[in-house]
Amino acid sequence: MAMKQVGVAELKNNLSRHLRLVEAGEAIEVTDHDRPIARLIPIESKSRLVLKPAQKPFSEIRHRVYPPIDLRFDPVELLLEDRRKR
């Protein structure tokens, strides 16, 4: 079976639809004026990001207070120095 070819404009206008096809296992070749420039292929299933539900409800950790970071420099002074260079 031949790989599906999609022009850049068509891909841009229907990106979500084409990405769903790729996710379903179809490979798509992207063309610019009938010249192949890229190929969209599905990723291996074992490397897909799997989102797991949170272990604790957010309400339990919402009010956590973390100690300030011990920076070796003053971030405000660094910002002002950067702005003076411009």
FENNOR-V677611 format. One record per pair of residues at least 24 apart in sequence whose ideal C-beta (glycine too) atoms are under 7 Angstrom apart, sorted by the first residue. I is the first residue (numbers start at 0). GAP is how many residues later the second one is. Records with the same first field share a line. If there is no record, write none. Layout:
I = GAP ; GAP
This chain:
2 = 24 ; 26
3 = 24 ; 25
4 = 24 ; 26
5 = 24
6 = 24
7 = 24
